[in-house]
């Protein structure tokens, strides 16, 4: 009896298992981060919005092909300026970021799969970060693919296709990637802060990025579009003669007073980081009301 009692006293007390495992060192478990990242990519790629976005992104290529077919004398630089540096970044890029960023958490709630993410042994902010990065990868991949298609449709059969276009494509893709990172971070934050995130996001795109960015006033420096335009002008150096009579003057940007290219990069990265930190904080402290089969 004495031996049995001593063994029982020496044994550590049994830990209660409440069904959620929180192993130590979970912050460094990159395999779980990678799993969330990969699952988010698969989820975003199989969604119906992918078809809608692909159709919209195919419009610049279709317009370029039709324009060159019916008007062979079309100014290709003007066509490039109108489709690639206006239609894509001002309409398609923010819309793509809005649809994907607002859906990355809401989709999990609607499909009743958010519970399986939250019980994983990683902090909530890490789950949000993995999903945001996966969303950025998907949106940047789509934008790069269809931007390349648009460039090829515009410059097919010309010497520019193999001489100047590759470098312009790389710089354009880099600018769009920075813009998408900022937009996805902002819209991801909005989706956690307000209910009607799509409505608020569309209002943001139209009023702030659409109207305010076109007013030659200091307040336009609060928009993402302004820094995108400055980067386009500084990195790609669009000649005024290539875009018609008015040239790029319609943007009303004086490069002598505009921020430098690297300042624009720093601002876009800073906005992305700030929006991501705020969204991660909200996601970490928010209690999500999940749907159940019983409707509760």
Secondary structure, 3 states (H helix, E strand, C coil): CHHHHHHHHHCCCCCCCCCCCCCCCHHHCHHHHHHHHHHHHHHHHHCCHHHHHHHHHHHHHHHHHHHHHHCCCCCHHHHHHHHHHHHHHHHHHHHHHHHHHHHHHHHHHHCCCHHHHHCCCCCHHHHHHHHHHHHHHHHHHHHHHHHHHHHHHHHCCCHHHCCCHHHHHHHHHHHHHHHHHHHHHHHHHHHHHCCCHHHHHHHHHHHHHHHHHHCCCHHHHHCHHHHHHHHHHHHHCCCHHHHCCCHHHHHCCCCCCCCCHHHHHHHHHHHHHHHHHHHHHHHHHCCCCCCCCCCC
